[in-house]
Amino acid sequence: MDIRTKKFNLIMLSVSIFLAITFTGLHLLSEIYVINVTPSIPLGIYKLEKFDGVLKKGI
């Protein structure tokens, strides 16, 4: 595939926009929600309470 074509540039632009929106959304959600990956608590998405740092089951 020739990287100088308009089709290739359009694909790269759309991938870049998609990644930017995805990472921005994840960054905004990470201020409120925590995705738990530790085996000590069940896996899931938890809401992080600001005052006491307690994880409460979210979404």
N, C-alpha and C positions, 0 to 999 in steps of 0.2 A: 504494500500500500504506500502510495506516494504521500508524504506528509505535507505537501504544498497544495493539496486540493482543498476546495471549499468544504466538501463533505467531511473530511478529516478535521478541519478547523472547527466546524460546527459541532461535531461529536465531542471534541476536547472542551469546547466552551460549555456545552450542556453538562458534561461531567464535572467541570470545575464549579459551575453554579450549583449543581446538586450537592456536591461535597461541602460547599460553603454553607448552604442552607442547613444541611444535616448537622454539621459540627456546631453551628450557631445555636440550633435548637437543642442539641445535647448540652451545650454549655449553659444555656438558660435553665434547662431542667435540672442540671446538677446543683444549682443553688438551692433547690427545694427538695429534690428527691435524691435518694442514694440507691444505687443498684448494688445489692448485696451479692458477693461471690464467695464469702467465707463459709466453710462447712458447719460452723458452730450454730448458726441461725438458719432457718429454712431460706432457700433461694427466693428472691423476689425483689420488688421495688418497694422501698420504704420511705416514708416521709420523715425528714429530719426535723425534729423540734428544735427551735433555735435556742431556747433557754437552758434545757437540761441535757441536750444531746441524746435523747432517747429516740430509738428507731421505732416508729409506729407503722403498721402495715398500710401502704398507700395503694393507689390504683388497683 
